[in-house]
Amino acid sequence: MLDREFERIGKRLFLEGLVGANFGNMSVRGEGGFNITRSGAYLDSGEMPVFVPDAGDAPREASSEYRVHRAVYRETAHSAIVHAHPVHTVAASLDTDLVRPVDSEGGMLCPTIPVVTGSPGTDEIAENVAGALRDGHIVIVRGHGTFAAGKTLDEAYIYTSIAEYACRILFLLGRPRGVL
């Protein structure tokens, strides 16, 4: 069931320190729209996600970032999205436009991670994130967090984890900005 999948990935995100409290959200594309976590929901709670149609108003219970998810689904073939707040990745985004992982997994799976701007819950962030995910799987919103996309929640989770791991390596190397 979908709520169990959301709970499983939510627990992984929380245990790995990629989200805290009730921050972040996830969605899965469906027929005529997508299912997304509820506003203010703890990702590891197993609370049933809410359906948001492809067009029109979103239910009040939907995450405030539903605009980002809707824009990504409109502009890409991705089927699942994870939005997290990994601290090293957020820190690395504060004064660069591009993070370049130097570890082998990061370099292989996401050799460059774009950093975009936009205030949470706005059309600006939705447009910028969707544009960055047209040709990739992970983007960082400056000072806010990551949006990772893929075929499944597992794939999106993996990209989220890889980005945070890569940023931890950069910090250990004394390159917090990820610029080489």
N, C-alpha and C positions, 0 to 999 in steps of 0.2 A: 504494500500500500504506500501511497505517496507520502502520507504523514510519517511513516516509519523511515522512509528514505531521507526525508528532511531532518528527522531526529538523528539518524546515524551520522550524516555529514555534519550536522550542527554540533554533535558531541565531539567529533574529530577536530573541528575548527576551535572549539572552546578548549579542549585538552591541550592542543598545540599552541595555545595562546594567540591565535589569529583573530579572535574576537573576544570581547569582554562584555559582561552583563548582557544587556539586550541590544547590543549594537550589531550591525550587519543584517544581511538578508539573502535569501536564495529564491530562485524560481526555476520552473520547468515549463517549457513550451507545450501547449496542448492544442486541441482542435478549437479554432476560433479565439484563442487567447493564451493565457498562461496562468499557472498557479504560483503564487508568491507568498512568502511568510507574512504574517500579520504585523501591523505596526506595533512596536514595543514588545514583540514576542521574544522570548529567550530561544535562541536557535537550537538548543539542546533539549527543549521541552516536549517535542513531539506534537505540538499544537497543529491542528489541521490548517494547511495553507488556504488562502482565499483565491478565487478565480477572478482574473481581470481580463475583460474582453479586449480584442485587438484594437477596437476603436470605442470612443465614447468615454463616459465617466467610469472611474475605478471605484470599487466599494470603499467606504470610509475606513474599513478595517485593514485595507491593503497597506503594505509598507510605503512610506513616503517616497521611496526611490522607484516606485512602479514606472515612472516616466523613463528612467534609464533602461529598465528591462524591456519595456515596450519598444523603445527606439532600437535597441540591439536586435530584438527579434524581427523588427521590420527591415533592418538593413543588412542582416547577416543570416547565415544558415545555422548558427549556433542553436542548440536546443536546451541548454541549461546555463545558469549564471549563479556565481557565488560572489557576494560583496562582503569583504571583510575589512578589518582595521588592524593589520599587522604592524606593530610599533616600529620595527626597524625599517620597514618599507615606507611607512608614512614619513619617518625622519629623513630617509634618503631622498624623498620627493621634494623636500622643502625649498631647495634652491638649484634644481637641475630640471632639464626637460627630457632627459633620457638616462635610464639606469642600464649599465652594461655589466651583467653578471660575469664574474671571472672563474667561478667554479665550473666543473665539467658538466653537471646536469643543467645548471642555469644557462651556461653557454650553448649547450646543445638544444635545449627545448625552448628557450626564450632569450636569444642572444642580445636583444635590446628590448627594454620595457619602456614604452612611452609614458610620459607624465603629462597630464592634461589639467585644465582648470575647470572650475564650476562650483557653485554653491549647492549643497545637498538639496535634493527635491526640486531642482529647477530644470527648465528646458535646456539651458546652456550645458549643464553637466550631462544631460541625456544625449545631446548632439555630439559633444566632445568624446564621450565614452564610446558611443556607437561608431563614430568615425574611426577611432583607434582600434576597435575590435573587428573592423571589416577584414583586416589582413592579419589578425593576430588572435591570441588567446588571453592576454593579460594587459591591463593598463592600470596606472596609478593615478588617482585624483589627488593633486597636490594638497598635502596636509589633511587628507580625509581617509583614504584607503584604496584598496584594490577592487577591481571588477574583473573577474576571470570567467571565461566562457568556453564551452565545449559541447560535446555530444551528450554528456551525462553530468550529473552533479559530482560524481567521482572525478571526472576529468577536470572540471572547473576547480575542485578542491585541490587537486594535484598542482595545478598552475599557481594557485594561491600560496601553497606551501613552498613551492620552488622559488617564488619571488622573495618570500620572507627569508628563506635559507640563504639565498644569494646576497641579500642585503646584510644579513648577519656576517657573512664572510667579508664583505666589503668593509664593514665597520671594524672587524678584527684586523684588517689590513691597513686601517687608518684612512680609508677612502669612503667616508660616509656618503658622499654625493654620487658615487658610482661612475664618475667620469674618469676615464683613463687618459 
